[in-house]
Structures are given as C-alpha cells and as structure tokens.
Amino acid sequence: MSVLDFLYKEECYKILGCAMEVHKELGPGFLEAVYQEALSIELASSFVNYEKEKIIDISYKGEIMAKKYIADFVCNEGIIVELKAVNSLKNEHFAQVLNYLKATDLRIALLINFGSKSLEFKRIIS
C-alpha cells in the first residue's frame, strides 16, 4: 500500500457518502446536470469544500493551453469529481479521468455514475 492510497481518504469517503445520498433520493434516470445540482446541495449541507464547474488549466510540456477542462467538481482543492449518468462505466470514462489527472497535475479523482441501478464509483489515483 502506498501513501497515495491514503491521500484524501476521509474526504473521498465523505464525498461518496453525499453521492450515495443523492442516488438514494433520486435513483437512476435523470440527466447528469440534475445529479450535479443535487450533489452540490448535499456537499454544501455536509460542509465539504468544493467548487462546481471549476475551470482548470491544462498544461502541455509546461505550457498552459488555451483549451480548458471544466471539472464537474473539485473538492478540497485536490480531488476531481467527475459525474456520469450512463448505464455503466466504460473504459473510456476511466481514460478520460486519468487524462484529466495527468493534464492538471492533480493526484486523486472520483468517477461517479448515477445512471445505474446501484451507484457506481471508482477512486482513481494518478
């Protein structure tokens, strides 16, 4: 087990708890934007430090690019939270989040899918 396994561990648990509450309340079937708004309400009520739709610079070989990444959420200034509302998570979703981590120099992301019968989530470490 590495030190990264514990980076933001408690914060991730708290965020996932909020996501579970949203999924329990709404269930599957809504658009991603609905889950994003509901999760922002839940995060705020749980006193999680977050920024919604945060614009993040992407660097390439040390240069900041004009194209930006808009994260669904960045929590605690270091956890990217990427939301989906699909039947099931696919390899492309994991690849997308890994690319966001690489491009932003952040280390931890949560990929959360509200579209399936049970909430799907994955903590991704870069």
Legacy VTK file of the C-alpha trace (Angstrom):
# vtk DataFile Version 3.0
C-alpha trace
ASCII
DATASET POLYDATA
POINTS 126 float
0.000 0.000 0.000
1.371 3.394 -0.944
0.971 6.821 0.597
-1.341 7.730 -2.325
-3.818 5.090 -1.134
-4.438 7.315 1.892
-4.320 10.720 0.176
-7.672 12.442 0.792
-9.097 9.146 2.076
-11.543 10.654 4.584
-12.543 13.409 2.180
-13.307 10.845 -0.537
-15.457 8.843 1.875
-17.414 11.985 2.724
-17.942 12.894 -0.956
-19.034 9.350 -1.772
-21.436 9.419 1.158
-23.006 12.537 -0.339
-23.252 10.833 -3.740
-24.901 7.798 -2.139
-27.468 10.061 -0.505
-28.245 11.725 -3.854
-28.598 8.347 -5.586
-30.790 7.022 -2.768
-33.058 10.066 -3.070
-33.222 10.403 -6.884
-32.377 6.936 -8.222
-31.240 6.445 -11.830
-32.800 8.087 -14.878
-32.068 11.799 -14.612
-29.628 13.818 -16.685
-26.132 14.395 -15.319
-26.928 18.072 -14.652
-29.674 17.084 -12.195
-27.271 14.898 -10.223
-24.656 17.644 -10.296
-27.054 20.161 -8.793
-28.304 17.695 -6.177
-24.739 16.729 -5.263
-23.785 20.384 -4.816
-26.661 20.746 -2.339
-25.573 17.602 -0.494
-21.892 18.635 -0.413
-22.796 22.037 0.989
-25.005 20.535 3.688
-22.152 18.169 4.618
-19.655 21.052 4.830
-17.464 19.702 2.015
-15.234 22.372 0.482
-15.984 22.303 -3.261
-16.021 24.289 -6.467
-18.679 23.418 -9.040
-17.794 23.519 -12.749
-14.287 24.659 -11.957
-12.276 25.755 -14.965
-8.882 24.083 -14.821
-5.815 24.930 -16.870
-4.317 22.114 -18.883
-0.598 22.167 -19.444
1.336 20.610 -22.289
5.106 20.371 -21.935
4.980 23.102 -19.331
2.801 25.486 -21.341
-0.746 26.384 -20.347
-3.076 25.642 -23.245
-5.977 27.841 -24.373
-8.308 24.839 -24.115
-9.534 24.364 -20.558
-11.055 21.454 -18.692
-14.262 22.106 -16.762
-14.426 19.741 -13.809
-17.863 18.839 -12.519
-16.397 19.451 -9.060
-13.041 19.976 -7.439
-13.291 19.206 -3.748
-10.791 20.149 -1.058
-8.688 21.837 -3.766
-7.297 18.480 -4.882
-9.990 15.901 -5.720
-11.546 15.921 -9.177
-15.107 14.622 -9.075
-16.369 13.541 -12.490
-20.040 12.646 -12.775
-21.759 10.381 -15.263
-25.373 9.324 -15.791
-24.929 6.267 -18.012
-25.974 2.604 -17.832
-22.499 1.564 -16.719
-18.990 2.958 -16.578
-16.776 2.117 -19.524
-13.027 2.128 -20.101
-13.363 5.467 -21.921
-14.666 7.104 -18.742
-11.664 5.877 -16.760
-9.295 7.005 -19.529
-10.939 10.455 -19.578
-10.434 10.906 -15.834
-6.839 9.655 -15.975
-6.145 12.203 -18.712
-7.663 14.970 -16.567
-5.421 13.980 -13.673
-2.357 13.895 -15.893
-3.144 17.220 -17.546
-3.896 19.022 -14.289
-1.180 17.539 -12.064
-3.836 16.561 -9.504
-3.490 13.082 -7.990
-6.960 11.876 -6.964
-10.288 11.665 -8.780
-13.655 10.159 -8.068
-15.606 8.877 -11.058
-19.244 8.581 -10.009
-22.068 7.132 -12.108
-25.648 7.856 -11.076
-27.202 6.160 -14.127
-27.102 2.564 -12.946
-29.475 0.849 -10.529
-26.766 0.939 -7.837
-24.403 3.885 -7.539
-21.121 3.112 -9.306
-17.929 4.837 -8.253
-14.198 4.476 -8.562
-11.401 6.288 -6.764
-8.670 6.877 -9.307
-5.092 7.626 -8.288
-2.531 9.070 -10.661
LINES 1 127
126 0 1 2 3 4 5 6 7 8 9 10 11 12 13 14 15 16 17 18 19 20 21 22 23 24 25 26 27 28 29 30 31 32 33 34 35 36 37 38 39 40 41 42 43 44 45 46 47 48 49 50 51 52 53 54 55 56 57 58 59 60 61 62 63 64 65 66 67 68 69 70 71 72 73 74 75 76 77 78 79 80 81 82 83 84 85 86 87 88 89 90 91 92 93 94 95 96 97 98 99 100 101 102 103 104 105 106 107 108 109 110 111 112 113 114 115 116 117 118 119 120 121 122 123 124 125
